[in-house]
């Protein structure tokens, strides 16, 4: 199997805590208020803000939704200047590694202004999964499989998608996914409402 070279920039996970704290401060919220709005424990938010842990995917989605922020804050995207046309070169894609989930995400929209659509390329390691909990977030989700197999659980339905297959659903439906292949799986995700991972 051909290996996929990792993009040259280091994973852009440093500074997540500072950005989260700044977003919370903009709202004028205490830790407990953000915890109540996001269903993420205040102790977890404190650890994230102090650089002691990175958020899980479900926690990140819930925090972003509560703060009405785009998940681009995970890759430092909120700090970039928005451009009307954005070209993302393969060797310079911002990258987010989530080793606890066996997931690497690559930004496909670069410096384009946040809006209706967001896109990520995902590389799922063996046994990668979004988590044991279902997640929900605003808008719609499309996943197109480039190689391997991803298994989606959407509102109680179990759907295996292989190379070339695509799923499209309302992401307000409870859902989760896992790598169902014997090796890595590569996908492209597109999300509406500017809320993505």
N, C-alpha and C positions, 0 to 999 in steps of 0.2 A: 504494500500500500504506500502511496506517495505521502510523505509527511508535509505538513503545512508549516512553513516558516513563521515564527512569531514576529509580529511587528517590532521595529527597533525601539520605540519608546518604552521606558519602564512602565509597569502598571501604574495607572494614575489613581491610586487609592489614597495617597497621602493628602491630608487636608480635608477629608470628608467630615471629620468632627468639627473643624472650624466652620465649614460651610453650613453644617446642620445647626450649629449654635447661632450663627448669624441669621439664618432663616427663621429660627425660633425667636430671636430677639426682635426681628422686624415685625413679627406678630405681637410682640409684647407678652409672650406666653412663658409661664414657668415650666419646669420639667413635668410637673404633675398635670398641667393643662395640656401639654403636648401628648403626654401619655394617655390621657383621657380621650383626646381627639383621634389618636392613631391606634389605640389598643396595643401599643408597645410599652412594656414596663418602664417606669421612670429610671430604674437602675440600669436598664439596657441603654436607654438614651444617654444617660450620664457617661457610661463606658464608651459609647461611640464618640461622643463629643470630646472626651479626654484622650482619644486615640488608643484606648485599651482593647477595643474590638471593632471589627467591621460589621455592618448590618447584614443580616440574612436577606435574601431576596424578598421574602414576604414582609419583613420589617421595613426594608427600604421602600417598597411599594406603599405600605401603609403610612410611613412618615411623609413621603412625597405627596400622597393624596391629602393628608391632613393639612399640610403646609401649602397646598395648591402649587407645588413646585414640580418641575420636570425632573425625572431621574437622571438627567444629564449632570446633576450636581455630583453624582458618584464618580464621574470622569473629569470633573473640573470644567465641564462644558459651559456652565453658567457664567464662567469668568471670561469667556471668549467674546469677541465682537461679532455680532450677527452680520452675515453677508447675504446679499440677494442671490448669489450663485456660489456654490461650494463644491470644490473638487477634493475628494479624499484619496490621496495616493496610498497604494497598498502598503508601502514601507513606513508610512507615517500615521497610521490609524491610531487614535487613542484607544487604549486597551484597559479592560478591567478584569482582573483575575479574582475569582471567587473559589479558592481551593477547597473550602469546606463543602462546596456543592459540586466540585469537579467541573467547573464552568469557566470558560474564558469568553468575554464579550468584546467585540470590536465595533467602534463607532463608524457608521456608514454615512452620516450626514454632516460631519465636520462642523464648520462654523455657520451653517445655514440657520436662519432665524427659527427659533422654536415656534411651532405652529400646530397644525392638525396632525402631521405624520412624524414618526420617529422610526429609525431602522437600526438594527444591530445584526452583525454576523455572530453566530455563537458556535463555539467548539466545545462539545460535551465529552468529557472523559468517560471511561468505562464506569458504570454505576452512577453517573451523574444524575441528579434529580433536583427539582425545584424545592423539595421539602415534603414532609408528611402532611402538612396542612394545605388545604385548598386556598387559593388566592382569588381575589376579585379586584378589578380596577376599572376606571371609566373607559368607555370607547369600545373599539374592536381590535382583534388580534389576528394576524396572519402569520403562519409559520410554513416556510417552504424548505423541504429537506434536500440538501445537496448530496449528502452521503450518509450511510448508516440508517438507523431507525430510531425514531422518537415515539414514545407512547404518551398520548394525552389522555387525561381523565377530565372530561368536561360534563359537569352537571350529572354525574353518575354514569356516563357513557365512557367506554374504554376504546380508544382508536389508535391503531398502530399505523404510522406513516413511514414509508420507505423513500429511498432516493427518487426524486421527481414528484413526490406527493406534496400536496398543500392542504392546510386546514385554515378556515376562516370562521370566526365566531365572535359573538359579543363577549367581551372580557368581563362583563358584569356577572356572567355565569361562573359559579365556583369551578376552578380548574387547577390542575397541576400537571407536570410532565416528568418523564424520566427517560434516560437513554436505554433503549431496549436492544441495542446491538452488542455484539461481542467485542467491538472495538470502539473508537471514537465516532461520534456523529457530528456532522456539520450542518448548520441550518442558517436561514435568514429569517429574522423576525421583523415584521412591520406592525406598528401600533398607531391607532388614531388617538386624537385628543392630546397628543404630545406627551403622553405618560407612558414610559417604557422602561425596560431594564437593559 
